[in-house]
Amino acid sequence: MNKKLIICLLFLIISHCGFSPIYNIENKSDYKILVTEKSGEEFINNIISQEISKISNDNGEKIYYIKLNTIYEKSIISKNTKGSPSEYQLKAITNFKIKSNNEEKEVTFNEKQNIKNLSDIFEMKNYENTIKTNFAISIVRNLNLQLLNQK
């Protein structure tokens, strides 16, 4: 009986080690992000702007001015016996120029994924747009971590 009690107490003590998730609402960012210029892939840039507005705090003390440039590439990796593409590589490279106070910093994020070709063109386009959306969300998360670490 004592062993069970000791194990339970030990578990309770260890489980409260001070861990808190990065994206906790209590740890909301105390900075405002303004996108001043966008160039490159319009679809990805629009999603990045939407996601940035979600993490930006309008009442934040620190203000970041961001210029973003996104390059999106879709390249053929392999072809079938008829010469038609069977697999593609989707790649997004986003470059952020971050200006805060009198400091300017440049950060680049790369995302890529291989996909198989689908016979339905409409389905393929929707799948590609879903991947672009996932790229944008991942890029903004990485940007947020970068900005949180700058403090």
Buried (B, 14 or more C-beta within 10 A) or exposed (E): EEEEEEEEEEEEEEEEEEEEEEEEEEEEBEBBBEBEEBEBBEBBBEBBBEBBEEBBEEEBEBEBBBBBBBBBEEEEEEEEEEEEBBEBBBBBBBBBBBBBEEEEEEBEBEBEEEBEBEEEEEEBEEBBEEBBBBBBBBBBBBBBEBBBEBE
